[in-house]
């Protein structure tokens, strides 16, 4: 029994994707998508953290104000992320048309 057979036996992830890059445009798309995923997950984590802060504030006005501001900033960040995604997509489509 080979070592690769053992790996295949206990591989719970299935076939992992291979990242092959054929052009600079694909590298750019890869980095943009990576940034978008990281920024979106970060904003969601901030919203959850602010929700926990808001719930555990116990009537403390300073904590509730802080939590509300965190939620507001995270939502604004998500809107900026969405607008950036649309703008980058439009620029890429326009550049490919040239």
VMD Tcl script that builds the backbone (N, CA, C; Angstrom):
set m [mol new atoms 294]
animate dup $m
set s [atomselect $m all]
$s set {name element resname resid chain x y z} {
  {N N UNK 1 A 0.848 -1.176 0.000}
  {CA C UNK 1 A 0.000 0.000 0.000}
  {C C UNK 1 A 0.892 1.237 0.000}
  {N N UNK 2 A 0.659 2.122 -0.924}
  {CA C UNK 2 A 1.476 3.326 -1.052}
  {C C UNK 2 A 0.944 4.426 -0.142}
  {N N UNK 3 A 1.809 5.406 0.075}
  {CA C UNK 3 A 1.417 6.525 0.931}
  {C C UNK 3 A 0.274 7.314 0.315}
  {N N UNK 4 A 0.237 7.399 -1.016}
  {CA C UNK 4 A -0.850 8.147 -1.657}
  {C C UNK 4 A -2.187 7.447 -1.459}
  {N N UNK 5 A -2.172 6.118 -1.372}
  {CA C UNK 5 A -3.414 5.392 -1.108}
  {C C UNK 5 A -3.952 5.744 0.276}
  {N N UNK 6 A -3.051 5.881 1.251}
  {CA C UNK 6 A -3.471 6.276 2.598}
  {C C UNK 6 A -4.073 7.675 2.586}
  {N N UNK 7 A -3.454 8.563 1.824}
  {CA C UNK 7 A -3.970 9.929 1.746}
  {C C UNK 7 A -5.357 9.934 1.124}
  {N N UNK 8 A -5.540 9.214 0.052}
  {CA C UNK 8 A -6.841 9.173 -0.610}
  {C C UNK 8 A -7.895 8.548 0.302}
  {N N UNK 9 A -7.487 7.599 1.129}
  {CA C UNK 9 A -8.420 6.921 2.024}
  {C C UNK 9 A -8.978 7.879 3.086}
  {N N UNK 10 A -8.116 8.772 3.573}
  {CA C UNK 10 A -8.519 9.667 4.656}
  {C C UNK 10 A -8.730 11.106 4.186}
  {N N UNK 11 A -8.800 11.324 2.901}
  {CA C UNK 11 A -8.989 12.663 2.367}
  {C C UNK 11 A -10.467 13.039 2.483}
  {N N UNK 12 A -10.775 13.906 3.443}
  {CA C UNK 12 A -12.169 14.294 3.667}
  {C C UNK 12 A -12.578 15.480 2.799}
  {N N UNK 13 A -11.606 16.140 2.144}
  {CA C UNK 13 A -11.894 17.334 1.370}
  {C C UNK 13 A -12.173 17.049 -0.097}
  {N N UNK 14 A -11.967 15.827 -0.533}
  {CA C UNK 14 A -12.154 15.535 -1.950}
  {C C UNK 14 A -10.971 16.055 -2.743}
  {N N UNK 15 A -11.205 16.320 -3.985}
  {CA C UNK 15 A -10.142 16.823 -4.839}
  {C C UNK 15 A -9.990 18.318 -4.613}
  {N N UNK 16 A -8.798 18.729 -4.230}
  {CA C UNK 16 A -8.543 20.134 -3.993}
  {C C UNK 16 A -8.325 20.842 -5.320}
  {N N UNK 17 A -8.808 22.066 -5.445}
  {CA C UNK 17 A -8.649 22.777 -6.722}
  {C C UNK 17 A -7.194 23.145 -6.965}
  {N N UNK 18 A -6.822 23.117 -8.211}
  {CA C UNK 18 A -5.482 23.529 -8.610}
  {C C UNK 18 A -5.609 24.934 -9.194}
  {N N UNK 19 A -4.752 25.828 -8.713}
  {CA C UNK 19 A -4.777 27.188 -9.216}
  {C C UNK 19 A -3.736 27.322 -10.313}
  {N N UNK 20 A -4.202 27.282 -11.525}
  {CA C UNK 20 A -3.323 27.534 -12.655}
  {C C UNK 20 A -3.687 28.891 -13.225}
  {N N UNK 21 A -2.678 29.672 -13.450}
  {CA C UNK 21 A -2.881 31.027 -13.932}
  {C C UNK 21 A -2.333 31.121 -15.340}
  {N N UNK 22 A -3.183 31.554 -16.259}
  {CA C UNK 22 A -2.784 31.622 -17.653}
  {C C UNK 22 A -2.514 33.039 -18.135}
  {N N UNK 23 A -2.948 34.035 -17.370}
  {CA C UNK 23 A -2.747 35.416 -17.816}
  {C C UNK 23 A -2.677 36.340 -16.599}
  {N N UNK 24 A -2.112 37.520 -16.797}
  {CA C UNK 24 A -2.088 38.501 -15.694}
  {C C UNK 24 A -3.490 38.892 -15.233}
  {N N UNK 25 A -4.457 38.846 -16.148}
  {CA C UNK 25 A -5.837 39.168 -15.803}
  {C C UNK 25 A -6.385 38.179 -14.774}
  {N N UNK 26 A -6.020 36.918 -14.918}
  {CA C UNK 26 A -6.478 35.905 -13.963}
  {C C UNK 26 A -5.832 36.103 -12.596}
  {N N UNK 27 A -4.572 36.539 -12.568}
  {CA C UNK 27 A -3.910 36.841 -11.293}
  {C C UNK 27 A -4.631 37.998 -10.607}
  {N N UNK 28 A -4.954 39.031 -11.370}
  {CA C UNK 28 A -5.680 40.179 -10.828}
  {C C UNK 28 A -7.033 39.754 -10.272}
  {N N UNK 29 A -7.766 38.949 -11.024}
  {CA C UNK 29 A -9.069 38.460 -10.564}
  {C C UNK 29 A -8.937 37.630 -9.296}
  {N N UNK 30 A -7.895 36.821 -9.219}
  {CA C UNK 30 A -7.669 35.994 -8.032}
  {C C UNK 30 A -7.451 36.865 -6.803}
  {N N UNK 31 A -6.611 37.902 -6.932}
  {CA C UNK 31 A -6.352 38.783 -5.794}
  {C C UNK 31 A -7.581 39.602 -5.416}
  {N N UNK 32 A -8.329 40.079 -6.392}
  {CA C UNK 32 A -9.541 40.846 -6.097}
  {C C UNK 32 A -10.555 39.973 -5.360}
  {N N UNK 33 A -10.752 38.752 -5.838}
  {CA C UNK 33 A -11.700 37.853 -5.173}
  {C C UNK 33 A -11.239 37.503 -3.774}
  {N N UNK 34 A -9.949 37.273 -3.589}
  {CA C UNK 34 A -9.423 36.983 -2.256}
  {C C UNK 34 A -9.667 38.158 -1.321}
  {N N UNK 35 A -9.386 39.374 -1.796}
  {CA C UNK 35 A -9.624 40.563 -0.984}
  {C C UNK 35 A -11.105 40.701 -0.621}
  {N N UNK 36 A -11.978 40.465 -1.598}
  {CA C UNK 36 A -13.416 40.590 -1.341}
  {C C UNK 36 A -13.894 39.586 -0.299}
  {N N UNK 37 A -13.406 38.351 -0.395}
  {CA C UNK 37 A -13.811 37.340 0.587}
  {C C UNK 37 A -13.318 37.706 1.982}
  {N N UNK 38 A -12.070 38.128 2.093}
  {CA C UNK 38 A -11.523 38.485 3.403}
  {C C UNK 38 A -12.251 39.691 3.988}
  {N N UNK 39 A -12.512 40.709 3.169}
  {CA C UNK 39 A -13.197 41.905 3.652}
  {C C UNK 39 A -14.633 41.598 4.065}
  {N N UNK 40 A -15.314 40.755 3.302}
  {CA C UNK 40 A -16.696 40.406 3.641}
  {C C UNK 40 A -16.763 39.608 4.935}
  {N N UNK 41 A -15.889 38.641 5.083}
  {CA C UNK 41 A -15.869 37.852 6.321}
  {C C UNK 41 A -15.518 38.742 7.509}
  {N N UNK 42 A -14.579 39.671 7.322}
  {CA C UNK 42 A -14.217 40.583 8.407}
  {C C UNK 42 A -15.402 41.458 8.814}
  {N N UNK 43 A -16.144 41.962 7.835}
  {CA C UNK 43 A -17.307 42.799 8.155}
  {C C UNK 43 A -18.372 41.988 8.896}
  {N N UNK 44 A -18.575 40.751 8.499}
  {CA C UNK 44 A -19.559 39.907 9.185}
  {C C UNK 44 A -19.124 39.625 10.618}
  {N N UNK 45 A -17.833 39.389 10.813}
  {CA C UNK 45 A -17.317 39.156 12.170}
  {C C UNK 45 A -17.520 40.407 13.030}
  {N N UNK 46 A -17.297 41.583 12.456}
  {CA C UNK 46 A -17.501 42.826 13.204}
  {C C UNK 46 A -18.975 42.999 13.565}
  {N N UNK 47 A -19.869 42.681 12.651}
  {CA C UNK 47 A -21.307 42.794 12.940}
  {C C UNK 47 A -21.715 41.847 14.061}
  {N N UNK 48 A -21.223 40.620 14.019}
  {CA C UNK 48 A -21.542 39.658 15.084}
  {C C UNK 48 A -20.964 40.132 16.418}
  {N N UNK 49 A -19.719 40.603 16.391}
  {CA C UNK 49 A -19.091 41.106 17.616}
  {C C UNK 49 A -19.852 42.308 18.168}
  {N N UNK 50 A -20.278 43.206 17.299}
  {CA C UNK 50 A -21.048 44.369 17.751}
  {C C UNK 50 A -22.400 43.946 18.308}
  {N N UNK 51 A -23.008 42.944 17.704}
  {CA C UNK 51 A -24.270 42.428 18.230}
  {C C UNK 51 A -24.111 41.863 19.621}
  {N N UNK 52 A -23.037 41.135 19.836}
  {CA C UNK 52 A -22.775 40.593 21.176}
  {C C UNK 52 A -22.518 41.724 22.165}
  {N N UNK 53 A -21.764 42.746 21.730}
  {CA C UNK 53 A -21.519 43.902 22.601}
  {C C UNK 53 A -22.818 44.615 22.938}
  {N N UNK 54 A -23.678 44.747 21.941}
  {CA C UNK 54 A -24.960 45.431 22.160}
  {C C UNK 54 A -25.845 44.650 23.131}
  {N N UNK 55 A -25.891 43.339 22.948}
  {CA C UNK 55 A -26.727 42.509 23.818}
  {C C UNK 55 A -26.204 42.508 25.250}
  {N N UNK 56 A -24.867 42.476 25.392}
  {CA C UNK 56 A -24.293 42.389 26.737}
  {C C UNK 56 A -24.052 43.753 27.370}
  {N N UNK 57 A -24.513 44.823 26.747}
  {CA C UNK 57 A -24.278 46.166 27.276}
  {C C UNK 57 A -24.987 46.393 28.606}
  {N N UNK 58 A -26.119 45.760 28.791}
  {CA C UNK 58 A -26.829 45.880 30.060}
  {C C UNK 58 A -27.318 47.287 30.347}
  {N N UNK 59 A -27.674 48.029 29.317}
  {CA C UNK 59 A -28.207 49.369 29.528}
  {C C UNK 59 A -27.143 50.450 29.586}
  {N N UNK 60 A -25.878 50.080 29.449}
  {CA C UNK 60 A -24.799 51.065 29.457}
  {C C UNK 60 A -24.822 51.824 28.125}
  {N N UNK 61 A -25.090 53.130 28.205}
  {CA C UNK 61 A -25.237 53.932 26.992}
  {C C UNK 61 A -23.955 53.978 26.168}
  {N N UNK 62 A -22.831 54.010 26.823}
  {CA C UNK 62 A -21.548 54.066 26.100}
  {C C UNK 62 A -21.326 52.805 25.264}
  {N N UNK 63 A -21.628 51.637 25.843}
  {CA C UNK 63 A -21.451 50.378 25.117}
  {C C UNK 63 A -22.458 50.228 23.979}
  {N N UNK 64 A -23.702 50.640 24.209}
  {CA C UNK 64 A -24.695 50.523 23.137}
  {C C UNK 64 A -24.362 51.465 21.980}
  {N N UNK 65 A -23.885 52.657 22.284}
  {CA C UNK 65 A -23.480 53.595 21.240}
  {C C UNK 65 A -22.303 53.040 20.454}
  {N N UNK 66 A -21.344 52.465 21.158}
  {CA C UNK 66 A -20.185 51.859 20.493}
  {C C UNK 66 A -20.629 50.715 19.575}
  {N N UNK 67 A -21.535 49.880 20.061}
  {CA C UNK 67 A -22.008 48.748 19.264}
  {C C UNK 67 A -22.776 49.226 18.033}
  {N N UNK 68 A -23.607 50.249 18.193}
  {CA C UNK 68 A -24.356 50.781 17.052}
  {C C UNK 68 A -23.417 51.359 15.996}
  {N N UNK 69 A -22.371 52.061 16.446}
  {CA C UNK 69 A -21.395 52.606 15.501}
  {C C UNK 69 A -20.640 51.494 14.776}
  {N N UNK 70 A -20.293 50.435 15.499}
  {CA C UNK 70 A -19.609 49.304 14.861}
  {C C UNK 70 A -20.482 48.677 13.782}
  {N N UNK 71 A -21.754 48.510 14.077}
  {CA C UNK 71 A -22.674 47.928 13.094}
  {C C UNK 71 A -22.817 48.857 11.892}
  {N N UNK 72 A -22.937 50.147 12.159}
  {CA C UNK 72 A -23.055 51.118 11.065}
  {C C UNK 72 A -21.825 51.091 10.177}
  {N N UNK 73 A -20.640 51.104 10.778}
  {CA C UNK 73 A -19.402 51.097 9.995}
  {C C UNK 73 A -19.247 49.794 9.212}
  {N N UNK 74 A -19.640 48.687 9.804}
  {CA C UNK 74 A -19.535 47.404 9.105}
  {C C UNK 74 A -20.493 47.355 7.913}
  {N N UNK 75 A -21.694 47.890 8.071}
  {CA C UNK 75 A -22.652 47.907 6.961}
  {C C UNK 75 A -22.157 48.843 5.856}
  {N N UNK 76 A -21.617 49.994 6.241}
  {CA C UNK 76 A -21.026 50.889 5.245}
  {C C UNK 76 A -19.871 50.184 4.525}
  {N N UNK 77 A -19.075 49.438 5.257}
  {CA C UNK 77 A -17.986 48.675 4.651}
  {C C UNK 77 A -18.501 47.647 3.659}
  {N N UNK 78 A -19.585 46.957 3.999}
  {CA C UNK 78 A -20.167 45.983 3.074}
  {C C UNK 78 A -20.686 46.659 1.804}
  {N N UNK 79 A -21.279 47.835 1.960}
  {CA C UNK 79 A -21.753 48.576 0.785}
  {C C UNK 79 A -20.567 48.989 -0.086}
  {N N UNK 80 A -19.496 49.457 0.534}
  {CA C UNK 80 A -18.294 49.836 -0.218}
  {C C UNK 80 A -17.709 48.619 -0.932}
  {N N UNK 81 A -17.695 47.481 -0.265}
  {CA C UNK 81 A -17.194 46.244 -0.884}
  {C C UNK 81 A -18.040 45.892 -2.104}
  {N N UNK 82 A -19.357 45.980 -1.966}
  {CA C UNK 82 A -20.236 45.656 -3.089}
  {C C UNK 82 A -20.026 46.633 -4.245}
  {N N UNK 83 A -19.910 47.918 -3.946}
  {CA C UNK 83 A -19.671 48.904 -4.998}
  {C C UNK 83 A -18.319 48.684 -5.663}
  {N N UNK 84 A -17.320 48.339 -4.871}
  {CA C UNK 84 A -15.999 48.069 -5.442}
  {C C UNK 84 A -16.057 46.870 -6.383}
  {N N UNK 85 A -16.791 45.853 -5.988}
  {CA C UNK 85 A -16.913 44.664 -6.834}
  {C C UNK 85 A -17.557 45.020 -8.171}
  {N N UNK 86 A -18.600 45.833 -8.131}
  {CA C UNK 86 A -19.275 46.253 -9.360}
  {C C UNK 86 A -18.351 47.117 -10.212}
  {N N UNK 87 A -17.648 48.049 -9.579}
  {CA C UNK 87 A -16.756 48.938 -10.325}
  {C C UNK 87 A -15.588 48.182 -10.950}
  {N N UNK 88 A -14.984 47.275 -10.212}
  {CA C UNK 88 A -13.874 46.494 -10.760}
  {C C UNK 88 A -14.361 45.624 -11.905}
  {N N UNK 89 A -15.535 45.043 -11.763}
  {CA C UNK 89 A -16.102 44.233 -12.846}
  {C C UNK 89 A -16.345 45.062 -14.097}
  {N N UNK 90 A -16.830 46.301 -13.902}
  {CA C UNK 90 A -17.077 47.169 -15.048}
  {C C UNK 90 A -15.775 47.573 -15.734}
  {N N UNK 91 A -14.752 47.869 -14.939}
  {CA C UNK 91 A -13.459 48.230 -15.506}
  {C C UNK 91 A -12.851 47.053 -16.265}
  {N N UNK 92 A -12.933 45.864 -15.691}
  {CA C UNK 92 A -12.385 44.670 -16.371}
  {C C UNK 92 A -13.131 44.405 -17.673}
  {N N UNK 93 A -14.458 44.511 -17.653}
  {CA C UNK 93 A -15.239 44.304 -18.874}
  {C C UNK 93 A -14.912 45.362 -19.918}
  {N N UNK 94 A -14.734 46.612 -19.483}
  {CA C UNK 94 A -14.388 47.667 -20.432}
  {C C UNK 94 A -12.986 47.449 -21.009}
  {N N UNK 95 A -12.059 46.994 -20.155}
  {CA C UNK 95 A -10.687 46.762 -20.624}
  {C C UNK 95 A -10.614 45.587 -21.587}
  {N N UNK 96 A -11.445 44.597 -21.393}
  {CA C UNK 96 A -11.448 43.445 -22.296}
  {C C UNK 96 A -12.072 43.800 -23.635}
  {N N UNK 97 A -12.926 44.805 -23.640}
  {CA C UNK 97 A -13.559 45.232 -24.878}
  {C C UNK 97 A -12.649 46.068 -25.752}
  {N N UNK 98 A -11.562 46.575 -25.181}
  {CA C UNK 98 A -10.637 47.436 -25.942}
  {C C UNK 98 A -9.772 46.607 -26.855}
}
mol reanalyze $m
mol bondsrecalc $m
mol representation Tube
mol addrep $m
